[in-house]
């Protein structure tokens, strides 16, 4: 029986593309939001879930970070990085000069900001649950409309492509993660993601914690912070580091970090990403 993988749908999203590249033989199940994908994995509706976590232009996907930090005990099993090429899609016969509304996911609207400001300064921008859902909204619109979505969405919904590669930066890529009930065994080319917080804000406390990694020559690939949602000025720090949590030197550093923090959560260790060309 094929593995069931949840993703942010409907069909035609970048997340579906990532899921297909991760496991083309899987049974894909679409959900309307990132929390729903995580809930499906946690309850056994699907074995794994694919969600976006970071974009090279717009930064982290906050819904995914909040799910990892606050809403689930799931692990990161894999990561994938895909180039993101946005297409301007319309109903057959729609003219450029007639477009009054532009539908897309908020991240896609942001990634195409310059194009939209230059070519459609008067058009209303409307957020959709996903890029594919934006096409559905565009098709239902009574006013002349367009959607920013994938080339696959154009094929699935049989709509016209008015423009391609409309993202503001040609290097636009998105990092996706695979959520599961456990992470990945060591491969020798791994990464570990975690978060931690402090009970009180003291001078040098973050410096000392990050120093535990520096002293052991552990490279940090990413460091960022998110509000704790508990009190103003309280933050949770998120770190990606090179290496697997099972390695002795990584384990030693994590023990020292735990001693100095109020909360430490390891999201998982997994192979470093593979890059794919758009299909």
Order of alpha helices (4+ residues) and beta strands (2+ residues): beta-alpha-beta-alpha-beta-beta-alpha-beta-beta-beta-alpha-alpha-beta-alpha-beta-alpha-beta-beta-beta-alpha-beta-beta-alpha-beta-beta
